[in-house]
Amino acid sequence: MEPKRLLRSSVDRVIAGVCGGVAAYFVIDPVVVRILFVLTAIFGAGFIVYLVLWIMMPETPQTFQ
């Protein structure tokens, strides 16, 4: 079995796929992750965390059928 990796989503994305990738990794709804990022951006360092994750997380490879 392949180990679980934290990857940006190439399908479930609004801006860069960071929230979709984090949600897929933790098996939760992406809307919950997006709300948490918005709240932390308003009240903390959420914007900087999002930018760092955008740069650091590789994107899921796209498969063509």
Backbone as JSON, one array per atom type, in Angstrom:
{
  "sequence": "MEPKRLLRSSVDRVIAGVCGGVAAYFVIDPVVVRILFVLTAIFGAGFIVYLVLWIMMPETPQTFQ",
  "N": [[0.83, -1.18, 0.0], [0.51, 2.2, -0.81], [2.12, 4.93, 0.82], [0.41, 7.59, 2.54], [0.26, 10.85, 1.2], [0.71, 14.37, 1.48], [-0.71, 16.4, -0.72], [-1.35, 19.02, -3.1], [-4.6, 19.56, -4.36], [-5.63, 18.82, -7.63], [-8.08, 18.79, -8.62], [-10.18, 19.46, -6.75], [-10.28, 22.47, -6.21], [-10.09, 25.94, -5.41], [-8.49, 28.23, -5.34], [-5.6, 27.49, -5.21], [-5.64, 24.81, -4.62], [-4.8, 23.98, -2.15], [-6.41, 23.79, 0.2], [-8.2, 21.79, -0.6], [-6.41, 19.67, -0.89], [-5.41, 19.37, 1.75], [-7.8, 18.7, 3.03], [-8.4, 16.26, 1.75], [-6.26, 14.73, 2.66], [-6.74, 14.57, 5.44], [-9.23, 13.46, 5.38], [-11.68, 14.97, 5.45], [-14.34, 17.39, 5.0], [-13.75, 19.72, 2.39], [-14.79, 22.31, 2.64], [-14.83, 22.86, 5.35], [-12.1, 23.06, 5.92], [-11.48, 25.27, 4.33], [-12.98, 27.28, 5.6], [-11.67, 27.31, 8.08], [-9.12, 28.22, 7.26], [-9.8, 30.79, 6.33], [-10.72, 31.98, 8.71], [-8.36, 31.85, 10.27], [-6.79, 33.46, 8.69], [-7.98, 35.91, 9.04], [-7.78, 36.32, 11.82], [-5.16, 35.66, 12.46], [-2.16, 34.12, 11.32], [-2.95, 32.89, 8.97], [-2.96, 33.47, 6.19], [-0.26, 33.6, 5.5], [0.54, 31.0, 6.14], [-1.0, 29.62, 4.26], [0.2, 30.54, 1.86], [2.8, 29.48, 2.18], [2.24, 26.73, 2.22], [1.21, 26.51, -0.37], [3.48, 26.93, -1.9], [5.18, 24.88, -0.96], [3.82, 22.38, -1.11], [3.54, 19.65, -3.31], [1.73, 19.24, -6.41], [-1.05, 17.11, -7.14], [-0.56, 14.48, -9.45], [-1.9, 14.68, -12.71], [-4.11, 12.46, -14.22], [-4.85, 10.99, -17.28], [-7.54, 9.63, -19.03]],
  "CA": [[0.0, 0.0, 0.0], [1.28, 3.43, -0.94], [1.94, 5.83, 1.97], [-0.4, 8.78, 2.33], [1.07, 12.06, 1.0], [0.01, 15.65, 1.47], [-0.57, 16.97, -2.05], [-2.38, 19.97, -3.51], [-5.6, 18.95, -5.22], [-5.75, 19.38, -8.97], [-9.5, 18.71, -8.97], [-10.98, 20.2, -5.79], [-9.52, 23.68, -5.94], [-10.7, 27.25, -5.64], [-7.36, 29.09, -5.72], [-4.4, 26.71, -5.54], [-5.83, 23.4, -4.28], [-4.22, 23.67, -0.84], [-7.47, 23.34, 1.12], [-8.67, 20.5, -1.09], [-5.39, 18.66, -0.57], [-5.41, 19.15, 3.2], [-9.04, 17.99, 3.34], [-8.25, 14.88, 1.28], [-5.3, 14.06, 3.54], [-7.37, 14.29, 6.73], [-10.54, 12.88, 5.07], [-12.75, 15.84, 5.94], [-14.94, 18.22, 3.96], [-12.91, 20.85, 2.06], [-15.39, 23.56, 3.09], [-14.38, 23.05, 6.74], [-10.71, 23.52, 5.85], [-11.5, 26.63, 3.78], [-13.46, 28.17, 6.66], [-10.59, 27.44, 9.06], [-8.08, 29.08, 6.69], [-10.29, 32.17, 6.32], [-10.71, 32.47, 10.1], [-6.98, 32.09, 10.7], [-6.27, 34.6, 7.93], [-8.52, 37.13, 9.65], [-7.34, 36.47, 13.21], [-3.81, 35.17, 12.71], [-1.2, 34.03, 10.22], [-3.47, 31.94, 8.0], [-2.57, 33.83, 4.83], [1.16, 33.21, 5.33], [0.55, 29.54, 6.14], [-1.53, 29.21, 2.95], [1.24, 30.78, 0.85], [3.89, 28.52, 2.37], [1.75, 25.43, 1.75], [1.08, 26.6, -1.82], [4.83, 26.79, -2.46], [5.84, 23.65, -0.53], [3.08, 21.15, -1.43], [3.47, 19.3, -4.73], [0.38, 19.04, -6.92], [-1.34, 15.72, -7.53], [-0.38, 14.29, -10.89], [-3.15, 14.54, -13.45], [-4.17, 11.25, -15.01], [-5.75, 11.09, -18.43], [-8.12, 8.32, -19.36]],
  "C": [[0.88, 1.25, 0.0], [1.06, 4.33, 0.28], [1.14, 7.07, 1.59], [0.51, 10.0, 2.22], [0.17, 13.28, 0.99], [0.3, 16.34, 0.15], [-1.66, 17.99, -2.3], [-3.32, 19.28, -4.48], [-5.6, 19.62, -6.58], [-7.21, 19.39, -9.42], [-10.34, 19.61, -8.06], [-10.21, 21.45, -5.38], [-10.37, 24.92, -6.2], [-9.6, 28.22, -6.07], [-6.18, 28.22, -6.15], [-4.54, 25.23, -5.22], [-5.27, 23.0, -2.93], [-5.28, 23.12, 0.1], [-8.03, 21.99, 0.69], [-7.69, 19.38, -0.78], [-5.32, 18.34, 0.9], [-6.65, 18.37, 3.61], [-8.96, 16.53, 2.9], [-7.31, 14.1, 2.2], [-5.93, 13.67, 4.87], [-8.77, 13.71, 6.6], [-11.66, 13.68, 5.74], [-13.26, 16.68, 4.77], [-14.04, 19.43, 3.66], [-13.47, 22.2, 2.52], [-14.95, 23.88, 4.52], [-12.96, 23.61, 6.74], [-10.66, 24.95, 5.32], [-11.95, 27.64, 4.83], [-12.37, 28.38, 7.71], [-9.47, 28.34, 8.54], [-8.53, 30.53, 6.66], [-10.26, 32.75, 7.72], [-9.29, 32.74, 10.59], [-6.34, 33.23, 9.92], [-6.76, 35.91, 8.54], [-7.9, 37.38, 11.02], [-5.91, 36.03, 13.48], [-2.97, 35.15, 11.44], [-1.66, 33.05, 9.14], [-3.05, 32.21, 6.57], [-1.13, 33.39, 4.55], [1.28, 31.69, 5.29], [0.06, 29.02, 4.79], [-0.47, 29.4, 1.86], [2.39, 29.79, 0.96], [3.46, 27.14, 1.89], [1.63, 25.41, 0.23], [2.45, 26.37, -2.48], [5.41, 25.4, -2.18], [5.14, 22.36, -0.98], [3.13, 20.87, -2.93], [2.02, 19.06, -5.14], [0.18, 17.57, -7.29], [-1.15, 15.59, -9.03], [-1.73, 14.08, -11.56], [-3.07, 13.27, -14.29], [-5.2, 11.43, -16.11], [-6.25, 9.69, -18.76], [-8.58, 8.3, -20.79]]
}
